[in-house]
Amino acid sequence: MAERTTESWTTVPHFFVAREVEATALNAFRERLLPEIERTHHIRFTHTDLLVALAARILLKHPRLNSSYTPQGIRLHDHVNMGVAIAVNDGVVAAVIPNAHTASLAEIATQRHAIAERARAGKLRPADIADATFTISNLGMFHIDRFTAIITPPQAAILAVGAIADRVVVVEGKPAVRPMMTLSLSSDHRVADGARAAMFMNDLCDALRDPANALG
């Protein structure tokens, strides 16, 4: 992990953009689905599962952010294999949820839970960590407000997710308290410029504000 992150930081031209987004609708959507998924699948349905589903579907509209930079050039992918950073005893591994763009929320939650259990038990299989096209790193459960993450080559981008916390914001010209979260996107500037990164983040934030509609 140290070798890969050092190589990435010293060879990949990182470009960063960040957005703050209200999480009221996201929280409500999760709370609505939580009892049924936990009853039928006996697993905890998390905000990360929702983020995986939403980001995977938005990435289909922004192929440069779901691509690989190779010696032969930029390779676009027609599928989203979502990497999810998971903390283990001796570091971090990126577990992969294949074809996350077509998987249901229950399927995503089930796969993430199973891979996380294998990761913490030291029983990961090669397929569990192979062929990710994009990665999400969520430190919200550790009460981190915001951070930036290092890209995992040959991927073109990684999304860092901070905690959902009540903050004072302006709503219709007046101060109000709303649950807010900060998203930070690190992208390979050889693949995606600032405008492409910004458009992806704008679409993702729209989806987070209306997850029911975004997931159809």
C-alpha positions in Angstrom: 0.0 0.0 0.0 2.8 2.4 0.8 4.5 1.7 -2.5 1.4 2.2 -4.5 0.3 5.4 -2.8 3.8 6.9 -3.1 3.9 6.0 -6.8 0.5 7.5 -7.4 1.2 10.7 -5.5 4.5 11.3 -7.3 3.5 10.3 -10.8 -0.2 11.1 -11.2 -1.1 14.8 -11.5 -3.9 15.0 -8.9 -6.7 17.6 -9.3 -9.2 18.2 -6.5 -12.7 19.5 -6.4 -15.1 19.5 -3.5 -18.8 20.0 -2.9 -21.0 20.3 0.2 -24.4 18.8 -0.1 -27.5 18.5 2.1 -28.2 15.0 3.2 -31.8 15.3 4.4 -33.3 13.3 1.5 -30.4 10.7 1.6 -31.0 10.1 5.3 -34.8 9.8 4.8 -34.4 7.4 1.9 -32.0 5.2 3.9 -34.3 5.1 6.9 -37.2 4.1 4.7 -35.3 1.2 3.1 -33.4 0.1 6.2 -35.9 -2.1 8.0 -36.8 -4.2 4.9 -33.3 -4.8 3.7 -32.1 -5.7 7.2 -35.1 -8.0 7.7 -34.7 -9.9 4.4 -30.9 -9.9 4.1 -29.8 -9.7 7.8 -27.2 -7.1 7.1 -26.8 -3.4 8.0 -27.7 -1.1 5.1 -25.3 1.9 5.2 -24.8 5.3 3.6 -21.8 3.8 1.8 -24.2 1.3 0.0 -26.3 4.2 -1.2 -23.3 6.2 -2.3 -22.0 3.2 -4.3 -25.3 2.8 -6.1 -25.8 6.5 -6.8 -22.2 7.2 -7.9 -22.1 4.1 -10.1 -25.1 5.2 -12.0 -23.9 8.8 -12.3 -20.5 7.6 -13.6 -22.2 6.1 -16.7 -22.9 9.7 -17.7 -19.2 10.8 -17.1 -17.0 8.0 -18.7 -13.8 10.0 -18.2 -14.1 9.6 -14.5 -14.7 5.9 -14.8 -11.7 5.2 -17.0 -8.1 4.0 -16.8 -4.9 5.8 -17.8 -2.6 3.4 -19.6 0.6 3.7 -21.6 -1.5 3.3 -24.7 -3.8 6.1 -23.7 -7.2 6.6 -21.9 -9.3 3.4 -21.7 -13.0 4.0 -21.2 -15.1 1.4 -19.4 -18.7 0.5 -20.2 -19.2 -0.9 -16.7 -18.6 0.3 -13.1 -16.7 -1.9 -10.8 -16.8 0.1 -7.6 -13.9 -0.1 -5.2 -14.8 0.6 -1.5 -12.0 1.4 0.8 -12.1 -0.8 3.9 -9.9 -0.4 7.0 -8.2 -3.6 8.2 -5.7 -4.2 10.9 -2.6 -3.5 8.8 -3.9 -0.8 6.4 -6.6 -0.3 3.9 -7.9 -2.5 1.1 -10.2 -1.5 -1.7 -12.9 -4.2 -2.0 -14.6 -4.3 -5.4 -18.3 -4.5 -6.1 -18.5 -5.6 -9.8 -21.2 -4.0 -12.1 -22.4 -1.7 -9.3 -24.2 0.3 -11.9 -26.8 -2.5 -12.4 -26.8 -4.0 -8.9 -29.7 -3.4 -6.5 -29.2 -1.7 -3.2 -29.7 -5.0 -1.4 -27.1 -6.7 -3.7 -24.6 -3.9 -3.1 -25.1 -4.1 0.6 -24.8 -7.9 0.6 -21.6 -7.9 -1.4 -20.0 -5.1 0.6 -20.7 -6.8 3.8 -19.4 -10.2 2.7 -16.2 -8.7 1.3 -15.7 -6.6 4.4 -16.0 -9.7 6.6 -13.4 -11.5 4.5 -11.1 -8.5 4.6 -11.2 -8.3 8.3 -10.6 -12.0 8.6 -7.6 -11.9 6.3 -9.4 -14.1 3.8 -9.8 -11.9 0.7 -9.9 -13.6 -2.6 -8.1 -12.2 -5.7 -11.4 -11.3 -7.3 -12.4 -9.2 -4.2 -9.8 -6.6 -5.0 -9.4 -6.8 -8.8 -10.5 -4.5 -11.7 -12.0 -1.6 -9.9 -12.8 1.3 -12.2 -13.5 3.9 -9.5 -13.2 4.0 -5.7 -15.1 5.5 -2.8 -13.4 6.2 0.5 -15.9 7.0 3.3 -14.5 8.2 6.6 -17.8 9.6 7.9 -18.2 6.8 10.4 -14.9 8.0 12.0 -16.4 11.6 12.4 -14.0 13.1 9.8 -15.6 16.2 8.2 -13.6 16.2 5.0 -10.4 14.9 3.4 -8.8 14.2 0.1 -7.8 10.7 -1.1 -5.0 9.5 -3.3 -5.9 7.9 -6.7 -5.3 4.2 -7.2 -3.7 3.8 -10.6 -4.7 3.1 -13.3 -8.1 4.4 -12.1 -8.8 8.1 -13.0 -10.5 9.2 -9.9 -11.5 8.5 -6.2 -14.3 10.1 -4.1 -13.6 11.0 -0.5 -16.7 11.2 1.7 -16.9 13.0 5.0 -19.4 12.7 7.9 -23.0 13.8 7.8 -23.3 16.5 10.5 -25.8 19.3 11.3 -24.5 22.7 10.1 -26.0 26.2 9.8 -26.7 27.0 6.2 -28.7 29.6 4.3 -32.2 28.3 3.2 -34.3 30.8 1.2 -32.3 33.7 2.6 -32.5 32.6 6.3 -30.2 30.6 8.5 -31.3 27.0 9.1 -29.8 23.8 10.5 -29.5 21.0 8.0 -27.5 17.7 7.8 -24.6 18.3 5.5 -21.8 16.2 4.0 -18.7 17.1 2.1 -17.5 15.2 -1.0 -14.0 15.6 -2.4 -13.1 14.2 -5.8 -9.4 13.5 -6.7 -9.0 13.0 -10.4 -6.1 12.4 -12.8 -5.6 15.7 -14.7 -4.4 13.8 -17.7 -7.8 12.2 -18.0 -10.4 14.6 -16.6 -10.1 18.4 -16.4 -11.8 20.7 -13.9 -14.9 21.1 -15.9 -15.5 17.4 -16.3 -14.9 16.8 -12.6 -17.2 19.6 -11.7 -20.0 18.3 -13.9 -19.7 14.9 -12.3 -19.9 16.3 -8.8 -22.9 18.5 -9.7 -24.8 15.5 -11.1 -23.8 13.3 -8.0 -25.0 16.0 -5.6 -28.3 16.3 -7.5 -28.7 12.5 -7.1 -27.9 12.7 -3.4 -30.6 15.3 -2.9 -33.1 13.1 -4.7 -32.0 9.5 -4.4 -35.4 7.9 -5.0 -35.6 9.6 -8.4 -31.9 8.9 -9.3 -32.3 5.2 -8.6 -35.5 4.9 -10.5 
